[in-house]
Amino acid sequence: MSGFLKSIRQPLGDILRLDEVKRQAIVDALDKCRGNYCLAARSLGIGKTTVYRMARQYNYQHPQTQEQQSVDRFVT
């Protein structure tokens, strides 16, 4: 079990908040798919629009995208 899942455990035992489970599933899928929303959606069995909406809801930004934006700021 990942450290994240251990850290969000509730005092009642193994009960996890559904919103945290969904957030982690989206983040894990996007990270493993290198920020490819279509591939992440396919791997999760949900629509691409749902992945976009949930990623925006959880303020997700792929690390490579963040690095590229930093480089772009210095180049322009």
PyMOL commands that set and color helices and strands:
alter all, ss='L'
color gray80, all
select helices_A, chain A and resi 3-7+18-32+37-44+48-57+63-75
alter helices_A, ss='H'
color red, helices_A
deselect
rebuild
show_as cartoon
